[in-house]
Amino acid sequence: MDTSFLSPGPIIWAQIVALAALLFALGKGGDWVIGKLRTATKDAVSPFTIDMAAVKIQVAAQNEVLH
């Protein structure tokens, strides 16, 4: 049985570079998705947001005391 048609031939540098680029792109895509999922929880409980809300409350209270 002749199976020589199944052999694609030697691997060329372009194929190696294309495979490396594909693996790199998949890795970056995975990092992007994980980053997007983590951002939603990080923004909800940001210490900066809590501090800014506390400052606004203090300014409003001082404004009422002065007027």
PDB file as gemmi writes it, atoms N, CA and C in Angstrom:
CRYST1    1.000    1.000    1.000  90.00  90.00  90.00 P 1                      
ATOM      1  N   MET A   1       0.843  -1.179   0.000  1.00  0.00           N  
ATOM      2  CA  MET A   1       0.000   0.000   0.000  1.00  0.00           C  
ATOM      3  C   MET A   1       0.889   1.244   0.000  1.00  0.00           C  
ATOM      4  N   ASP A   2       0.627   2.135  -0.914  1.00  0.00           N  
ATOM      5  CA  ASP A   2       1.427   3.343  -1.063  1.00  0.00           C  
ATOM      6  C   ASP A   2       0.808   4.479  -0.254  1.00  0.00           C  
ATOM      7  N   THR A   3       1.523   4.978   0.763  1.00  0.00           N  
ATOM      8  CA  THR A   3       1.020   6.088   1.589  1.00  0.00           C  
ATOM      9  C   THR A   3       1.897   7.328   1.436  1.00  0.00           C  
ATOM     10  N   SER A   4       2.615   7.437   0.366  1.00  0.00           N  
ATOM     11  CA  SER A   4       3.517   8.573   0.177  1.00  0.00           C  
ATOM     12  C   SER A   4       2.738   9.887   0.026  1.00  0.00           C  
ATOM     13  N   PHE A   5       1.476   9.803  -0.381  1.00  0.00           N  
ATOM     14  CA  PHE A   5       0.676  11.027  -0.545  1.00  0.00           C  
ATOM     15  C   PHE A   5       0.321  11.656   0.812  1.00  0.00           C  
ATOM     16  N   LEU A   6       0.474  10.906   1.917  1.00  0.00           N  
ATOM     17  CA  LEU A   6       0.175  11.443   3.244  1.00  0.00           C  
ATOM     18  C   LEU A   6       1.326  12.290   3.792  1.00  0.00           C  
ATOM     19  N   SER A   7       2.503  12.131   3.258  1.00  0.00           N  
ATOM     20  CA  SER A   7       3.660  12.862   3.743  1.00  0.00           C  
ATOM     21  C   SER A   7       3.683  14.258   3.124  1.00  0.00           C  
ATOM     22  N   PRO A   8       3.593  15.317   3.956  1.00  0.00           N  
ATOM     23  CA  PRO A   8       3.547  16.665   3.399  1.00  0.00           C  
ATOM     24  C   PRO A   8       4.918  17.194   2.983  1.00  0.00           C  
ATOM     25  N   GLY A   9       5.970  16.550   3.384  1.00  0.00           N  
ATOM     26  CA  GLY A   9       7.304  17.023   3.033  1.00  0.00           C  
ATOM     27  C   GLY A   9       7.978  17.648   4.239  1.00  0.00           C  
ATOM     28  N   PRO A  10       9.129  18.233   4.027  1.00  0.00           N  
ATOM     29  CA  PRO A  10       9.861  18.823   5.155  1.00  0.00           C  
ATOM     30  C   PRO A  10       9.169  20.097   5.665  1.00  0.00           C  
ATOM     31  N   ILE A  11       9.395  20.381   6.923  1.00  0.00           N  
ATOM     32  CA  ILE A  11       8.841  21.594   7.524  1.00  0.00           C  
ATOM     33  C   ILE A  11       9.721  22.773   7.113  1.00  0.00           C  
ATOM     34  N   ILE A  12       9.085  23.846   6.695  1.00  0.00           N  
ATOM     35  CA  ILE A  12       9.851  25.022   6.279  1.00  0.00           C  
ATOM     36  C   ILE A  12       9.768  26.085   7.367  1.00  0.00           C  
ATOM     37  N   TRP A  13      10.676  27.054   7.296  1.00  0.00           N  
ATOM     38  CA  TRP A  13      10.752  28.097   8.320  1.00  0.00           C  
ATOM     39  C   TRP A  13       9.473  28.916   8.409  1.00  0.00           C  
ATOM     40  N   ALA A  14       8.811  29.129   7.304  1.00  0.00           N  
ATOM     41  CA  ALA A  14       7.571  29.899   7.315  1.00  0.00           C  
ATOM     42  C   ALA A  14       6.501  29.202   8.156  1.00  0.00           C  
ATOM     43  N   GLN A  15       6.457  27.883   8.090  1.00  0.00           N  
ATOM     44  CA  GLN A  15       5.492  27.135   8.898  1.00  0.00           C  
ATOM     45  C   GLN A  15       5.830  27.238  10.385  1.00  0.00           C  
ATOM     46  N   ILE A  16       7.110  27.212  10.728  1.00  0.00           N  
ATOM     47  CA  ILE A  16       7.525  27.323  12.123  1.00  0.00           C  
ATOM     48  C   ILE A  16       7.185  28.703  12.660  1.00  0.00           C  
ATOM     49  N   VAL A  17       7.444  29.740  11.874  1.00  0.00           N  
ATOM     50  CA  VAL A  17       7.132  31.111  12.287  1.00  0.00           C  
ATOM     51  C   VAL A  17       5.628  31.293  12.421  1.00  0.00           C  
ATOM     52  N   ALA A  18       4.866  30.729  11.487  1.00  0.00           N  
ATOM     53  CA  ALA A  18       3.406  30.836  11.554  1.00  0.00           C  
ATOM     54  C   ALA A  18       2.858  30.122  12.793  1.00  0.00           C  
ATOM     55  N   LEU A  19       3.410  28.990  13.132  1.00  0.00           N  
ATOM     56  CA  LEU A  19       2.976  28.265  14.336  1.00  0.00           C  
ATOM     57  C   LEU A  19       3.307  29.066  15.593  1.00  0.00           C  
ATOM     58  N   ALA A  20       4.494  29.650  15.643  1.00  0.00           N  
ATOM     59  CA  ALA A  20       4.879  30.468  16.794  1.00  0.00           C  
ATOM     60  C   ALA A  20       3.952  31.676  16.927  1.00  0.00           C  
ATOM     61  N   ALA A  21       3.624  32.316  15.815  1.00  0.00           N  
ATOM     62  CA  ALA A  21       2.722  33.473  15.840  1.00  0.00           C  
ATOM     63  C   ALA A  21       1.328  33.063  16.303  1.00  0.00           C  
ATOM     64  N   LEU A  22       0.856  31.920  15.856  1.00  0.00           N  
ATOM     65  CA  LEU A  22      -0.459  31.433  16.270  1.00  0.00           C  
ATOM     66  C   LEU A  22      -0.486  31.152  17.778  1.00  0.00           C  
ATOM     67  N   LEU A  23       0.529  30.477  18.285  1.00  0.00           N  
ATOM     68  CA  LEU A  23       0.579  30.186  19.717  1.00  0.00           C  
ATOM     69  C   LEU A  23       0.688  31.465  20.544  1.00  0.00           C  
ATOM     70  N   PHE A  24       1.455  32.431  20.074  1.00  0.00           N  
ATOM     71  CA  PHE A  24       1.586  33.712  20.759  1.00  0.00           C  
ATOM     72  C   PHE A  24       0.243  34.444  20.786  1.00  0.00           C  
ATOM     73  N   ALA A  25      -0.461  34.450  19.658  1.00  0.00           N  
ATOM     74  CA  ALA A  25      -1.759  35.114  19.574  1.00  0.00           C  
ATOM     75  C   ALA A  25      -2.784  34.442  20.496  1.00  0.00           C  
ATOM     76  N   LEU A  26      -2.771  33.128  20.566  1.00  0.00           N  
ATOM     77  CA  LEU A  26      -3.682  32.424  21.471  1.00  0.00           C  
ATOM     78  C   LEU A  26      -3.381  32.755  22.925  1.00  0.00           C  
ATOM     79  N   GLY A  27      -2.114  32.841  23.271  1.00  0.00           N  
ATOM     80  CA  GLY A  27      -1.728  33.203  24.634  1.00  0.00           C  
ATOM     81  C   GLY A  27      -2.152  34.620  24.989  1.00  0.00           C  
ATOM     82  N   LYS A  28      -1.932  35.567  24.082  1.00  0.00           N  
ATOM     83  CA  LYS A  28      -2.329  36.949  24.331  1.00  0.00           C  
ATOM     84  C   LYS A  28      -3.849  37.066  24.414  1.00  0.00           C  
ATOM     85  N   GLY A  29      -4.563  36.325  23.591  1.00  0.00           N  
ATOM     86  CA  GLY A  29      -6.022  36.338  23.645  1.00  0.00           C  
ATOM     87  C   GLY A  29      -6.542  35.808  24.970  1.00  0.00           C  
ATOM     88  N   GLY A  30      -5.931  34.758  25.467  1.00  0.00           N  
ATOM     89  CA  GLY A  30      -6.317  34.212  26.767  1.00  0.00           C  
ATOM     90  C   GLY A  30      -6.055  35.201  27.888  1.00  0.00           C  
ATOM     91  N   ASP A  31      -4.902  35.871  27.836  1.00  0.00           N  
ATOM     92  CA  ASP A  31      -4.601  36.892  28.844  1.00  0.00           C  
ATOM     93  C   ASP A  31      -5.611  38.032  28.789  1.00  0.00           C  
ATOM     94  N   TRP A  32      -6.011  38.423  27.580  1.00  0.00           N  
ATOM     95  CA  TRP A  32      -6.975  39.510  27.415  1.00  0.00           C  
ATOM     96  C   TRP A  32      -8.321  39.135  28.031  1.00  0.00           C  
ATOM     97  N   VAL A  33      -8.773  37.910  27.786  1.00  0.00           N  
ATOM     98  CA  VAL A  33     -10.059  37.458  28.335  1.00  0.00           C  
ATOM     99  C   VAL A  33      -9.998  37.407  29.857  1.00  0.00           C  
ATOM    100  N   ILE A  34      -8.931  36.872  30.405  1.00  0.00           N  
ATOM    101  CA  ILE A  34      -8.785  36.799  31.864  1.00  0.00           C  
ATOM    102  C   ILE A  34      -8.722  38.206  32.455  1.00  0.00           C  
ATOM    103  N   GLY A  35      -8.026  39.105  31.788  1.00  0.00           N  
ATOM    104  CA  GLY A  35      -7.954  40.495  32.241  1.00  0.00           C  
ATOM    105  C   GLY A  35      -9.314  41.162  32.250  1.00  0.00           C  
ATOM    106  N   LYS A  36     -10.122  40.905  31.233  1.00  0.00           N  
ATOM    107  CA  LYS A  36     -11.469  41.485  31.169  1.00  0.00           C  
ATOM    108  C   LYS A  36     -12.345  40.936  32.286  1.00  0.00           C  
ATOM    109  N   LEU A  37     -12.213  39.666  32.594  1.00  0.00           N  
ATOM    110  CA  LEU A  37     -13.021  39.074  33.664  1.00  0.00           C  
ATOM    111  C   LEU A  37     -12.614  39.619  35.029  1.00  0.00           C  
ATOM    112  N   ARG A  38     -11.327  39.856  35.233  1.00  0.00           N  
ATOM    113  CA  ARG A  38     -10.861  40.383  36.517  1.00  0.00           C  
ATOM    114  C   ARG A  38     -11.185  41.858  36.687  1.00  0.00           C  
ATOM    115  N   THR A  39     -11.254  42.603  35.607  1.00  0.00           N  
ATOM    116  CA  THR A  39     -11.515  44.040  35.670  1.00  0.00           C  
ATOM    117  C   THR A  39     -12.893  44.322  36.239  1.00  0.00           C  
ATOM    118  N   ALA A  40     -13.862  43.509  35.920  1.00  0.00           N  
ATOM    119  CA  ALA A  40     -15.229  43.741  36.397  1.00  0.00           C  
ATOM    120  C   ALA A  40     -15.295  43.682  37.917  1.00  0.00           C  
ATOM    121  N   THR A  41     -14.591  42.762  38.534  1.00  0.00           N  
ATOM    122  CA  THR A  41     -14.627  42.663  39.995  1.00  0.00           C  
ATOM    123  C   THR A  41     -13.727  43.709  40.642  1.00  0.00           C  
ATOM    124  N   LYS A  42     -12.652  44.085  39.989  1.00  0.00           N  
ATOM    125  CA  LYS A  42     -11.725  45.060  40.561  1.00  0.00           C  
ATOM    126  C   LYS A  42     -12.370  46.451  40.617  1.00  0.00           C  
ATOM    127  N   ASP A  43     -13.091  46.839  39.570  1.00  0.00           N  
ATOM    128  CA  ASP A  43     -13.713  48.154  39.528  1.00  0.00           C  
ATOM    129  C   ASP A  43     -14.854  48.283  40.521  1.00  0.00           C  
ATOM    130  N   ALA A  44     -15.510  47.195  40.835  1.00  0.00           N  
ATOM    131  CA  ALA A  44     -16.654  47.258  41.737  1.00  0.00           C  
ATOM    132  C   ALA A  44     -16.233  47.611  43.155  1.00  0.00           C  
ATOM    133  N   VAL A  45     -15.025  47.265  43.572  1.00  0.00           N  
ATOM    134  CA  VAL A  45     -14.585  47.484  44.947  1.00  0.00           C  
ATOM    135  C   VAL A  45     -13.249  48.235  44.942  1.00  0.00           C  
ATOM    136  N   SER A  46     -13.151  49.238  44.119  1.00  0.00           N  
ATOM    137  CA  SER A  46     -11.910  49.990  44.025  1.00  0.00           C  
ATOM    138  C   SER A  46     -11.730  50.880  45.253  1.00  0.00           C  
ATOM    139  N   PRO A  47     -10.588  50.821  45.925  1.00  0.00           N  
ATOM    140  CA  PRO A  47     -10.347  51.688  47.084  1.00  0.00           C  
ATOM    141  C   PRO A  47     -10.405  53.170  46.716  1.00  0.00           C  
ATOM    142  N   PHE A  48      -9.979  53.505  45.509  1.00  0.00           N  
ATOM    143  CA  PHE A  48     -10.040  54.901  45.066  1.00  0.00           C  
ATOM    144  C   PHE A  48     -11.485  55.385  44.994  1.00  0.00           C  
ATOM    145  N   THR A  49     -12.383  54.539  44.506  1.00  0.00           N  
ATOM    146  CA  THR A  49     -13.792  54.903  44.417  1.00  0.00           C  
ATOM    147  C   THR A  49     -14.378  55.119  45.806  1.00  0.00           C  
ATOM    148  N   ILE A  50     -14.015  54.285  46.747  1.00  0.00           N  
ATOM    149  CA  ILE A  50     -14.519  54.408  48.124  1.00  0.00           C  
ATOM    150  C   ILE A  50     -13.978  55.694  48.757  1.00  0.00           C  
ATOM    151  N   ASP A  51     -12.698  55.995  48.545  1.00  0.00           N  
ATOM    152  CA  ASP A  51     -12.110  57.217  49.098  1.00  0.00           C  
ATOM    153  C   ASP A  51     -12.757  58.465  48.509  1.00  0.00           C  
ATOM    154  N   MET A  52     -13.018  58.457  47.217  1.00  0.00           N  
ATOM    155  CA  MET A  52     -13.644  59.626  46.583  1.00  0.00           C  
ATOM    156  C   MET A  52     -15.063  59.834  47.108  1.00  0.00           C  
ATOM    157  N   ALA A  53     -15.788  58.767  47.350  1.00  0.00           N  
ATOM    158  CA  ALA A  53     -17.140  58.892  47.897  1.00  0.00           C  
ATOM    159  C   ALA A  53     -17.086  59.465  49.317  1.00  0.00           C  
ATOM    160  N   ALA A  54     -16.110  59.041  50.106  1.00  0.00           N  
ATOM    161  CA  ALA A  54     -15.963  59.558  51.468  1.00  0.00           C  
ATOM    162  C   ALA A  54     -15.621  61.040  51.452  1.00  0.00           C  
ATOM    163  N   VAL A  55     -14.761  61.459  50.536  1.00  0.00           N  
ATOM    164  CA  VAL A  55     -14.405  62.880  50.422  1.00  0.00           C  
ATOM    165  C   VAL A  55     -15.621  63.701  50.021  1.00  0.00           C  
ATOM    166  N   LYS A  56     -16.418  63.217  49.102  1.00  0.00           N  
ATOM    167  CA  LYS A  56     -17.626  63.943  48.678  1.00  0.00           C  
ATOM    168  C   LYS A  56     -18.600  64.103  49.840  1.00  0.00           C  
ATOM    169  N   ILE A  57     -18.725  63.091  50.657  1.00  0.00           N  
ATOM    170  CA  ILE A  57     -19.619  63.170  51.822  1.00  0.00           C  
ATOM    171  C   ILE A  57     -19.091  64.201  52.812  1.00  0.00           C  
ATOM    172  N   GLN A  58     -17.787  64.201  53.050  1.00  0.00           N  
ATOM    173  CA  GLN A  58     -17.195  65.169  53.972  1.00  0.00           C  
ATOM    174  C   GLN A  58     -17.344  66.598  53.461  1.00  0.00           C  
ATOM    175  N   VAL A  59     -17.143  66.810  52.181  1.00  0.00           N  
ATOM    176  CA  VAL A  59     -17.297  68.154  51.608  1.00  0.00           C  
ATOM    177  C   VAL A  59     -18.740  68.608  51.720  1.00  0.00           C  
ATOM    178  N   ALA A  60     -19.688  67.721  51.461  1.00  0.00           N  
ATOM    179  CA  ALA A  60     -21.100  68.090  51.579  1.00  0.00           C  
ATOM    180  C   ALA A  60     -21.455  68.424  53.033  1.00  0.00           C  
ATOM    181  N   ALA A  61     -20.921  67.681  53.985  1.00  0.00           N  
ATOM    182  CA  ALA A  61     -21.198  67.954  55.400  1.00  0.00           C  
ATOM    183  C   ALA A  61     -20.597  69.289  55.816  1.00  0.00           C  
ATOM    184  N   GLN A  62     -19.383  69.591  55.386  1.00  0.00           N  
ATOM    185  CA  GLN A  62     -18.759  70.877  55.714  1.00  0.00           C  
ATOM    186  C   GLN A  62     -19.503  72.027  55.051  1.00  0.00           C  
ATOM    187  N   ASN A  63     -19.998  71.808  53.873  1.00  0.00           N  
ATOM    188  CA  ASN A  63     -20.750  72.841  53.159  1.00  0.00           C  
ATOM    189  C   ASN A  63     -22.033  73.178  53.919  1.00  0.00           C  
ATOM    190  N   GLU A  64     -22.695  72.170  54.463  1.00  0.00           N  
ATOM    191  CA  GLU A  64     -23.922  72.399  55.227  1.00  0.00           C  
ATOM    192  C   GLU A  64     -23.615  73.135  56.541  1.00  0.00           C  
ATOM    193  N   VAL A  65     -22.486  72.816  57.163  1.00  0.00           N  
ATOM    194  CA  VAL A  65     -22.121  73.463  58.423  1.00  0.00           C  
ATOM    195  C   VAL A  65     -21.794  74.944  58.175  1.00  0.00           C  
ATOM    196  N   LEU A  66     -21.117  75.244  57.088  1.00  0.00           N  
ATOM    197  CA  LEU A  66     -20.739  76.629  56.800  1.00  0.00           C  
ATOM    198  C   LEU A  66     -21.902  77.497  56.365  1.00  0.00           C  
ATOM    199  N   HIS A  67     -22.950  76.915  55.815  1.00  0.00           N  
ATOM    200  CA  HIS A  67     -24.076  77.734  55.315  1.00  0.00           C  
ATOM    201  C   HIS A  67     -25.213  77.612  56.248  1.00  0.00           C  
TER     202      HIS A  67                                                      
END                                                                             
